[in-house]
Amino acid sequence: MFYKEKIDVAVEAMKKDGIDMWIIAGQESATNSEPVLSVLCDGEFIGLTACIFNSDGTSAAVCTPIDANGYVHHGVFDEVLAFPISFTDTLSEYIKRKDPKIIALDFSLENPSADGLSLGMFTTLKEAFDKAGFKGELVSAENIVVKVRGIKSDEELAKIKVACEKAEEIFEAAKSYIKAGMNCKDVFAFFQKEVERRGYGYSWPKSCNPGVFSGDGCPGGHMGAPDFPISYGDVVNIDFGIRIDGYSCDLQRMYYVLKPGEDKAPDDIVEAFNVVRDGIQLAAKALKPGVTGLEVDTVAREYITSKGYPSWNAALGHQLGQVAHDGGPLLGPAQPRYNRDELIRTPLCKNMVFTLEPGIPTRAGRIGLEEDVVVKEDGAHFIVPPQEELFLI
């Protein structure tokens, strides 16, 4: 089944960019993935296939005879062209008839989610273009894919919300599990046991999900849980994401392990937590359609550094969807690894979903929060309520 609302987004993007035709082509996509396919439909390519969308609203599928009835059954394509002998002959005849001036293909130097066209498939398409006498321009479909993948439908948003809610249940259960004297690996095992018991999937590889980091000097980053003890007076940062019904969440929550005799966290730790929390709130208010990721990152980064804390060595946030890192523009600074227009200076769209995840060091360990938000006209809406206070252990 193809999702009509996604095709409508694609056609509007093509019109805006002056693209006449978008071709998504491949074969045996289960083993040679085309990332955009799972966003457009719940099917896969088997034999040689081209799904073609035109800026005039028409569409076609070129496929093997054994695949043809499936595409007819979808009810989406105006034409289903089963090639009797040659894929390139049938495709070239269609291209010649439509006479496009600009054709977009799924290749990208910077965005893996828009880079689904293999070299072999491109060679096959080039043969069809030559047979059609195509003299126009071939361009990247990156801008189309960014909108098709990034602008979430109501159904997609509902699925992301479910993943967030179920992850929050596990974060809540961890409050009565985490204890001083444990190892980060113990907490890692607890979260994974809960994921398996409840039958969920992982937003990123199981080997490093969740990330569990506790106390000053604990190694951090995308690494799972180090062999490091959890002590009284530590903050415990847990970076966790699950996947349910094809959609993911990516959240970080903060715990503080009370020392004997304490009934609250020390003032400096609470202050640091509040600065991160408030930086996220300010970024969410700024995250509206038409702004850029650089602008949103700057809001949070300038606020946090104005409070005397160092800038963090990462972007403020990334897109979220079928996987934790869903591709496309992100909320990032003008630092060398992010300083590309397509990443941080592209205007963002309503119903894109982002993480907001600044972090700062403290004497008790790193404080990092991560919230999942959806872009709306009045600023980003939190998909589940954000963490407002440290969880006390």
Helices and strands as residue ranges (DSSP letters): H 4-17, E 21-26, H 37-40, E 49-54, E 59-63, H 65-74, E 79-82, H 87-98, E 102-105, G 112-114, H 119-132, E 137-140, H 142-150, H 154-174, H 184-198, E 201-202, G 206-208, E 211-214, E 235-240, E 242-244, E 247-248, E 251-256, H 267-286, H 293-306, H 341-344, E 353-356, E 359-360, E 367-368, E 371-374, E 381-382, E 391-392
